Amino acid sequence: MKPLKVQFHVHTAQDPVDHPKHTAEQMLDMAAEKNYDVVSITHHDSFFFNDDIKEYAEKLGILLVPGIEKTVSRRHVLIINATKDAERINNFYDLSKYKKSHPDCLVIAAHPYYPRGFCLQEKLLENINLFDAIEYSWFFTEKMNMFNKQAEEVAKLHKKALIGTSDNHILPYFDQNFSLVYAEKNWQAIREAILANKCEMKPTPLTGSEFLKLTMQMIFEFDLPFQFRSLKQKLSSLKTDHFIDKNK
């Protein structure tokens, strides 16, 4: 059986948090150019899936699976084959209830051990039974890969599949890491194959110069603008609260 080329962690310009430059259509064009069979768009805390984008993917020969990167107790979790209801998940109890009511979804620990506040860290082991697979991040070099190695050890210990993704925000790096899944091209078969660990990663290490360049690019294109928007929202909220208190 020829394996399916799969990309399960993608952001596009429609993402309300990060705002990458490429649209969903441009991303799918790239996916088709790189011979992908299955893709999931996983915007931050926002479910993005409709008939138009599904049909666009189908015309390119791509199975588009709905997804989301949900913030759960302030930590990032990928939910593949998600529904709009996933936006309501706030904590791990909510995630547990969601999994029970949506048994066909796949829950993946996103970049769990990277040193960022939104990464799972200890929450992965505390909630290991909620996770079906663990992500192996694209963001590493041959000499600096300790965070993925830790994820790999946990996956092996708990018999979870490792899923390679590109966590794509910068389109030229779409193909930097992906997975091959040995399954028929339908969601049920894909999910069952991943649960049975019938998949493999295809990561390509970044060079040292690429790593430094991309670190700066992500800080200035995504992190700082996000912090600025968050600060503006907080200031706006404070002004509104002050106006309400003043006029009571």
SULNOR-V708425 format. One record per backbone hydrogen bond with DSSP energy under -1.0 kcal/mol. NH is the residue of the N-H (numbers start at 0). CO is the residue of the C=O. If there is no record, write none. Layout:
nh=NH co=CO
nh=NH co=CO
This chain:
nh=3 co=180
nh=5 co=178
nh=6 co=37
nh=10 co=167
nh=12 co=21
nh=14 co=11
nh=26 co=22
nh=27 co=23
nh=28 co=24
nh=29 co=25
nh=30 co=26
nh=31 co=27
nh=32 co=28
nh=33 co=29
nh=34 co=31
nh=35 co=30
nh=36 co=4
nh=37 co=4
nh=38 co=62
nh=39 co=6
nh=41 co=9
nh=44 co=68
nh=53 co=49
nh=54 co=50
nh=55 co=51
nh=56 co=52
nh=57 co=53
nh=58 co=54
nh=60 co=57
nh=61 co=56
nh=62 co=36
nh=64 co=38
nh=67 co=78
nh=68 co=42
nh=69 co=76
nh=71 co=74
nh=72 co=89
nh=74 co=71
nh=75 co=117
nh=76 co=69
nh=77 co=107
nh=78 co=67
nh=79 co=105
nh=80 co=65
nh=81 co=65
nh=85 co=82
nh=86 co=83
nh=87 co=84
nh=88 co=85
nh=94 co=90
nh=95 co=91
nh=96 co=92
nh=97 co=93
nh=98 co=94
nh=99 co=95
nh=100 co=96
nh=101 co=97
nh=104 co=101
nh=105 co=79
nh=107 co=77
nh=108 co=132
nh=113 co=110
nh=115 co=113
nh=118 co=115
nh=120 co=111
nh=122 co=119
nh=123 co=120
nh=125 co=121
nh=126 co=122
nh=127 co=124
nh=129 co=126
nh=130 co=127
nh=131 co=106
nh=132 co=106
nh=133 co=160
nh=134 co=108
nh=135 co=162
nh=139 co=137
nh=140 co=143
nh=148 co=144
nh=149 co=145
nh=150 co=146
nh=151 co=147
nh=152 co=148
nh=153 co=149
nh=154 co=150
nh=155 co=151
nh=156 co=152
nh=157 co=153
nh=159 co=154
nh=162 co=133
nh=164 co=135
nh=167 co=8
nh=172 co=169
nh=173 co=170
nh=175 co=172
nh=178 co=5
nh=179 co=199
nh=180 co=3
nh=181 co=197
nh=182 co=180
nh=185 co=183
nh=189 co=185
nh=190 co=186
nh=191 co=187
nh=192 co=188
nh=193 co=189
nh=194 co=190
nh=195 co=191
nh=196 co=193
nh=197 co=192
nh=198 co=196
nh=199 co=179
nh=201 co=177
nh=203 co=175
nh=205 co=139
nh=210 co=206
nh=211 co=207
nh=212 co=208
nh=213 co=209
nh=214 co=210
nh=215 co=211
nh=216 co=212
nh=217 co=213
nh=218 co=214
nh=219 co=215
nh=220 co=216
nh=221 co=217
nh=222 co=217
nh=223 co=218
nh=225 co=221
nh=226 co=222
nh=227 co=223
nh=228 co=224
nh=229 co=225
nh=230 co=226
nh=231 co=227
nh=232 co=228
nh=233 co=229
nh=234 co=230
nh=235 co=231
nh=236 co=232
nh=237 co=233
nh=238 co=234
nh=239 co=235
nh=240 co=236
nh=241 co=237
nh=242 co=238
nh=243 co=239
nh=244 co=240
nh=245 co=241
nh=246 co=242
